Amino acid sequence: MFLEITLISTRSASVTTNSSSCRRGNKWHFLCSGTIMLGLMVSAASVHADTVSINAFKDVTIFGTSAGADTGNASGMGPGLFTGADGQLNIKRSLLQFDLAAADIPTGSTINNVTLSLSLGQVGRGGGGVPQTIRLFDVAQSWSEGSSGSPTSSSLSGTGQGFPRGNGDATWDYSNFNTDPAMAVKWQSGSTELHGGNFSPTESASAS
C-alpha cells in the first residue's frame, strides 16, 4: 500500500506464496483485516461452486521518508498495517501474503474469483470524506515478516511511524534486514537495488 492508510490484519505464522503490495493516494490511515475469499469451481462427479476464506499469512508495513529514503523503522508484529503518507509526507506501504497451499482447496479446483477484504480502522486528519483509491500490485521478491513491534499492542495510537528494525524485518530498503551485511537481503531487480519494495508495475486490482 502507498501513501496514507492504516491497516490491521489477522496475524499468523510465516511462509512464502502469493504476495500483494497495496498502494494508495494521500491523507488516510486505514486499519485492515487482510482476508481473501476465493470463489472455487470444484471438479468432481457433481460439479459445484464453493468458497474458501483465508487470512493473511504474513503482513508487514515498510516506511520511507518523504524523499524516499529508509527510515530505519519496520512493523512486522505491530497492531496495524499502514499505507499512504503522514502529515510530513513520509511514505508507508503494506505487504500481505496468503498461503494457498495450506487452505485445503480441493484437488482439481479452479479459482475463478478472488475478493480481498480490508477493514478501515483509522482515518488521518484531513482525509475524512475524500474518496481514495487503494491499489494492489504483485510482489516480485520473497520477504520476511520479522518481529518488530512485538509484543503487539491492542492500540494503533503512536505506531504509525513503525518500530526500530531488527534482524528478519522487511524495511524500505531490505526484504530481509540483518545487522550483518553478509546476511541482509535488499530489494533488488537483477543487480539494481530498489527502494520501497520490488513489485510489478502492473496494477492487479483497485477499489475506492
C-alpha positions in Angstrom: 0.0 0.0 0.0 1.1 3.5 -0.7 0.8 6.9 0.9 -1.6 7.3 3.8 -3.8 4.5 5.1 -3.7 2.3 8.2 -4.4 -1.4 8.0 -4.6 -4.2 10.6 -4.5 -7.8 9.5 -5.1 -11.1 11.2 -1.8 -12.4 12.4 -0.3 -15.8 12.0 3.0 -17.5 11.2 5.1 -17.0 8.1 5.8 -18.8 4.8 6.2 -18.0 1.1 3.5 -17.9 -1.6 1.2 -15.3 -3.2 2.0 -11.8 -2.1 0.4 -8.5 -2.7 1.5 -4.9 -2.2 -1.1 -2.2 -1.6 -0.7 1.3 -2.7 -2.9 4.3 -2.4 -3.3 8.0 -2.7 -2.9 10.6 0.0 -4.2 11.5 3.5 -5.8 8.5 5.1 -5.0 5.9 7.6 -6.7 2.5 7.3 -6.8 -0.4 9.7 -7.5 -3.5 7.8 -8.1 -7.2 8.4 -6.5 -8.9 5.4 -8.7 -11.7 4.2 -9.2 -13.2 0.8 -12.2 -15.1 -0.3 -11.7 -17.5 -3.2 -14.6 -18.5 -5.4 -14.0 -22.1 -6.5 -15.4 -24.3 -9.2 -14.8 -27.8 -7.8 -14.2 -30.6 -10.3 -15.9 -33.7 -9.0 -18.6 -36.2 -10.1 -21.1 -33.4 -9.5 -19.6 -30.1 -10.3 -20.4 -27.3 -7.7 -19.2 -23.9 -6.6 -17.7 -23.3 -3.2 -15.8 -20.6 -1.3 -12.7 -20.6 0.9 -11.8 -17.7 3.3 -8.1 -17.3 4.0 -6.5 -14.9 6.5 -3.1 -13.2 5.7 -0.2 -15.5 6.4 2.4 -12.6 6.6 1.8 -8.9 6.8 4.2 -6.0 7.3 4.5 -2.3 6.8 7.6 -0.6 5.4 8.4 3.0 6.0 10.1 5.6 3.7 10.8 9.3 4.2 9.3 12.0 2.0 12.5 11.8 0.0 12.2 8.0 -0.5 14.9 7.0 2.0 14.7 4.2 4.5 13.6 5.5 8.0 15.2 2.5 9.7 11.8 1.5 11.1 9.7 -1.5 10.4 6.5 -3.2 11.6 6.3 -6.9 11.4 4.2 -7.5 14.6 2.7 -4.1 15.2 -1.1 -3.7 15.8 -1.9 -2.4 12.4 -0.8 -2.0 8.8 -0.3 1.5 7.4 -0.3 2.8 3.9 -0.3 6.3 2.4 1.6 9.3 3.7 1.5 11.1 7.0 1.5 14.8 7.7 5.2 15.0 6.9 4.7 13.2 3.6 6.6 10.1 4.9 5.5 7.1 2.9 4.1 3.8 4.2 3.4 0.7 2.2 2.0 -2.6 3.4 2.7 -6.1 2.2 0.3 -9.1 2.6 0.9 -12.7 1.8 -1.6 -15.6 1.7 -0.7 -19.3 1.9 -3.0 -21.0 -0.6 -1.2 -24.4 -0.1 -2.5 -24.6 3.4 -6.0 -23.6 2.6 -7.4 -27.1 2.0 -8.5 -26.2 -1.5 -9.8 -29.5 -3.1 -7.6 -31.0 -5.7 -8.8 -30.2 -9.2 -10.5 -26.9 -8.2 -10.4 -23.9 -10.4 -10.2 -20.5 -8.7 -12.4 -18.2 -10.7 -12.9 -15.3 -8.3 -10.8 -13.7 -5.5 -12.0 -10.9 -3.1 -9.7 -9.1 -0.7 -11.4 -7.7 2.4 -9.9 -4.8 4.3 -11.4 -3.0 7.3 -10.9 0.7 7.9 -9.6 1.4 11.4 -8.5 5.0 11.3 -8.6 8.0 9.0 -5.8 10.6 9.2 -6.6 14.2 9.9 -7.9 16.0 6.7 -8.6 12.7 5.0 -12.2 12.2 6.1 -14.9 12.3 3.4 -12.4 12.4 0.5 -12.5 9.3 -1.8 -9.2 7.5 -2.0 -8.1 4.5 -4.2 -6.3 1.5 -2.8 -4.3 -0.4 -5.4 -2.8 -3.9 -5.4 0.4 -4.9 -7.0 2.1 -8.4 -7.1 5.3 -8.5 -5.1 8.1 -9.9 -7.2 10.5 -10.9 -4.4 10.3 -13.0 -1.2 10.2 -11.0 2.0 10.3 -11.7 5.8 7.9 -10.6 8.4 10.2 -10.0 11.4 9.3 -9.3 15.0 9.4 -5.5 15.2 6.5 -4.2 17.3 6.3 -7.4 19.4 4.7 -7.8 21.8 1.7 -6.5 19.9 -0.3 -3.6 21.5 -4.0 -3.6 21.0 -3.9 0.1 20.2 -2.9 1.8 16.9 -2.0 5.0 18.7 1.6 6.0 18.3 2.5 3.1 16.0 2.2 4.9 12.6 6.0 5.5 12.4 6.8 1.9 13.0 9.4 0.4 15.4 13.2 0.1 15.3 14.0 -2.6 12.8 15.6 -5.8 13.8 17.1 -8.9 12.1 14.5 -10.5 9.9 12.4 -7.4 9.3 11.3 -6.2 5.9 12.0 -2.5 5.6 12.0 0.2 2.8 15.4 -1.0 1.5 15.5 -4.6 2.7 13.3 -7.6 2.0 15.2 -9.2 5.0 17.2 -6.8 7.1 20.2 -8.0 9.1 22.8 -6.1 11.0 25.3 -8.4 9.3 25.6 -7.1 5.7 26.5 -10.6 4.5 23.2 -11.9 5.7 21.0 -9.0 4.8 18.9 -9.2 1.6 18.0 -5.9 -0.2 15.0 -5.3 -2.5 16.5 -5.6 -6.0 15.9 -6.5 -9.6 18.9 -8.2 -11.0 21.9 -6.1 -9.8 19.8 -3.0 -9.4 18.9 -2.1 -5.8 15.3 -0.9 -5.2 13.8 1.2 -2.6 10.2 0.7 -1.3 9.8 -2.9 -2.4 10.1 -5.0 -5.5 6.7 -5.2 -7.2 5.1 -5.4 -10.6 4.3 -2.0 -12.2 1.0 -3.5 -13.4 -1.9 -3.0 -11.1 -3.7 -6.2 -10.1 -6.8 -4.6 -8.7 -8.1 -1.4 -7.1 -11.0 0.0 -5.1 -12.1 3.3 -3.8 
